[in-house]
Amino acid sequence: MFHMLVISLLIGEEHGIRPPSDLMVAREVTVTPGMRQRPGPDIVIVKKAALTSLQT
């Protein structure tokens, strides 16, 4: 429960992380740095242009 609360506080609308307008906070996504690596960070800051509604 503590872990979920911290994530909610970090990305909440009122007190959460506020990146510049060309970036956004994404959560529960995996990152593929290599062929056999696929860590799942809690939150990640990405360029808005890199995300589309067609991605899974």
Protein Blocks (a to p, Z undefined) as FASTA:
>chain_A
ZZmmmmmmmmgmklmccddfkbccdehiacdfbfkbccddfbdcddfklpcfkbZZ
